[in-house]
Amino acid sequence: MSAIIKDVCDGSSLANHECFALQHADRSNFYITEKNRNEIKNGTILRLTTSPAQNAQQLHERIQSSSMDAKLEALKDLASLSRDLTFAQEFINLDGISLLTQMVDSGTDQYQKLQKIMKPCFGDMLSFTLMAFVELMDHGIVSWDTFSVAFIKKIASFVNKSAMDISILQWSLAILESMVLNSHDLYQKVAQEITIGQLIPHLQGTDQEIQTYTIAVINALFLKAADERRQEMANILAQKQLRSIILTHVIRAQRAINNEMAHQLYVLPSAHLQPPGRQDDDQNGPPGSGSKRHHI
């Protein structure tokens, strides 16, 4: 790849070929490496661009800009590029994950203040910061066990607030789910910060993405809980009428259920959502119905 990039640079009279790389010209923006070059299909359009290492260094500096507009644009770029493993490795090597967690910790109070004076830009900044964090962590390079209790509390606070930007809520739920699934210690800490009662209102909205992430968190908490705790949770689910809420706001809502929602509903502990004495009714469907009911 280095020889190919050098030839392209020489043909364009560009020096320092090591500062350049080839990248897919589609919306994926994935870098071409020795490992994935054989996956390139005939007719694929590539472009010469800044190398992953240099791009990571530039973005590491740009997201610390004192200009809110410049920082926002940098965070958008970071969230997009972080899906690429090659770039992610370079950014993480610059201690980028730690920088993002610091930005979340230090930025929340400022976000709340600016929200009061109608500065939506900062809400977008926080959202793209969380999105970039999720994309970087999804590569499995950094252990989830490295995060502090303060950071967990901060993420949980975004979920516990009654009025929170939808995008911030979505990525916060995604982070909590991953914390629970990937670390026993973090499961215990998240379980102390989030209750089923605090998650239920997110199912009663109209945004299916939020509903999906919320059910995913409930599933994760249930999966990782000890047997005694599972029974407690099952009782809480029944008390909070989770089955009825899902039927009303998810299954019977006037929209199609996407694949991820269908999966989360399948994983949901359906046995604990059945009201006493109604299992047979639910399996047979309501009187007069000509088709099976949706099961959760």
LINQUI-V79583 format. One record per backbone hydrogen bond with DSSP energy under -1.0 kcal/mol. CO is the residue of the C=O (numbers start at 0). NH is the residue of the N-H. If there is no record, write none. Layout:
co->CO nh->NH
co->CO nh->NH
This chain:
co->0 nh->4
co->1 nh->5
co->2 nh->6
co->3 nh->7
co->4 nh->8
co->5 nh->9
co->6 nh->10
co->8 nh->13
co->9 nh->12
co->15 nh->18
co->16 nh->19
co->18 nh->50
co->20 nh->48
co->21 nh->31
co->22 nh->46
co->29 nh->23
co->32 nh->36
co->35 nh->38
co->36 nh->39
co->40 nh->43
co->44 nh->24
co->46 nh->22
co->48 nh->20
co->50 nh->54
co->51 nh->55
co->52 nh->56
co->53 nh->57
co->54 nh->58
co->55 nh->59
co->56 nh->60
co->57 nh->61
co->58 nh->62
co->60 nh->63
co->61 nh->64
co->66 nh->70
co->67 nh->71
co->68 nh->72
co->69 nh->73
co->70 nh->74
co->71 nh->75
co->72 nh->76
co->73 nh->77
co->74 nh->78
co->75 nh->79
co->76 nh->80
co->77 nh->81
co->79 nh->82
co->80 nh->83
co->83 nh->87
co->84 nh->88
co->85 nh->89
co->86 nh->90
co->87 nh->91
co->88 nh->92
co->90 nh->95
co->91 nh->94
co->94 nh->98
co->95 nh->99
co->96 nh->100
co->97 nh->101
co->98 nh->102
co->99 nh->103
co->100 nh->104
co->101 nh->105
co->102 nh->106
co->103 nh->107
co->106 nh->110
co->107 nh->111
co->108 nh->112
co->109 nh->113
co->110 nh->114
co->111 nh->115
co->113 nh->118
co->114 nh->117
co->118 nh->121
co->119 nh->123
co->120 nh->124
co->121 nh->125
co->122 nh->126
co->123 nh->127
co->124 nh->128
co->125 nh->129
co->126 nh->130
co->127 nh->131
co->128 nh->132
co->129 nh->133
co->130 nh->134
co->131 nh->135
co->132 nh->136
co->133 nh->137
co->135 nh->138
co->136 nh->139
co->142 nh->145
co->143 nh->146
co->147 nh->151
co->148 nh->152
co->149 nh->153
co->150 nh->154
co->151 nh->155
co->152 nh->156
co->153 nh->157
co->154 nh->158
co->155 nh->159
co->156 nh->160
co->164 nh->168
co->165 nh->169
co->166 nh->170
co->167 nh->171
co->168 nh->172
co->169 nh->173
co->170 nh->174
co->171 nh->175
co->172 nh->176
co->173 nh->177
co->174 nh->178
co->175 nh->179
co->176 nh->180
co->177 nh->181
co->178 nh->182
co->182 nh->186
co->183 nh->187
co->184 nh->188
co->185 nh->189
co->186 nh->190
co->189 nh->192
co->189 nh->193
co->194 nh->198
co->195 nh->199
co->198 nh->201
co->199 nh->202
co->206 nh->210
co->207 nh->211
co->208 nh->212
co->209 nh->213
co->210 nh->214
co->211 nh->215
co->212 nh->216
co->213 nh->217
co->214 nh->218
co->215 nh->219
co->216 nh->220
co->217 nh->221
co->218 nh->222
co->219 nh->223
co->225 nh->229
co->226 nh->230
co->227 nh->231
co->228 nh->232
co->229 nh->233
co->230 nh->234
co->231 nh->235
co->232 nh->236
co->233 nh->237
co->234 nh->238
co->235 nh->239
co->236 nh->241
co->237 nh->240
co->240 nh->244
co->241 nh->245
co->242 nh->246
co->243 nh->247
co->244 nh->248
co->245 nh->249
co->245 nh->250
co->246 nh->251
co->252 nh->254
co->257 nh->261
co->258 nh->262
co->259 nh->263
co->260 nh->264
co->261 nh->265
co->262 nh->266
co->263 nh->267
co->267 nh->269
co->268 nh->271
co->269 nh->272
co->274 nh->277
co->277 nh->281
co->278 nh->282
co->279 nh->283
co->280 nh->284
co->285 nh->288
